[in-house]
């Protein structure tokens, strides 16, 4: 059994289109708990299957299904360097580095 913490994780781009400020802020705060905010309505997350299911369930409770849209785009295994999966025009994608305060 492999105990590498990234073994069962996958990269996801999560983007949302929500016009209501309260719901949009709630979605932003929820996604912030799961990944890195990289653009206005875009996050990059490394999720296990369980985390993805939990996130989807939480988002399902927040969105108005006839008005809002949240998209999860699977970029593949987390062992893959995310920078090789994302192409940009203009400024390069620079993943945020985790900062720990002790």
N, C-alpha and C positions, 0 to 999 in steps of 0.2 A: 504494500500500500504506500503510495506517495503522499507525504505530508507537506509538500510545498504549498504554501497558502494561495498561490496563484494558479495552481493546477486546475481547479474547478471553476475558476473565474473567467468571465468573458468581458471584453470591452463593448460598451454600448454608447452610442450617441443618442441622447434624449433631447428632443426639441418639442416645444409646445407653442400653440397659438390659442390664446385665451384672452378675450376682450374685457372680461370683468376683473377689476383691480383686486378685489378681495380673493377671488379664486386664483388669479395669477400669482399673487403674493404667497398664498398657501402652497401652491405647486412649487414655486421657487424655493421656499423654506424646506419643503419635503425633499426636493432633489438635492439641495445643498447638503443634506444629511447622507446622501448616497454617492455623491461624486463631486467633480470639479466644474465650476461655472466657467465656461470658456468664451461664450458670447452672450448677447442679450437674452435670448430664450433657448440657449443650448448648454447642455452639460455633457461631460464625458464621465462615464461611470464604469467601474470594474465590479461586476456582480456575480455572485453564485446563483445557481438556479433558484434557491430559496429566497435570496434577497430580491431577485427579479420578480418572483411571484408576490412577495410582500409589497414591493414598490407598486406593482400593477394594481394590487388590491386597494392600496391606499389612494392611488390616483383615481381609481374607479369611483371611490366615494367622494372625491373632490369635484371632478369635472361635471359639467352639464353636457350630457351625451349628444344633444342636438345642436350645441353651440361651440363646444371646445374640441381641441384635438391635441393629443400628446402622442408623439411617435418615438418608439424605441428601435434603433437600428443596430443590429448585431454586427460588430466589426471583427469578431473572432476571439480566439483564446487570448487571455490576458498575458501569457508568456510572450506574445508577439509585441514588439515595440510599437506602441500606438502611433508614434511619429511616422512610421513606415506605412501606416494605413490611411492617413489623412493627408489629402492634397489641398493646397490653398492657392488662391490667387491674391496677390497683395502680401500682407504681413504673414510671416510663417507661423504655423501653429507651434506654440511653446507650452508644453504641459506644465501645470503648476507643480511646484515642489512642495512636499509636505513639510510644515514647520512645526516643531515640537518645542514647547516652552516648559522648562523644568524648574 
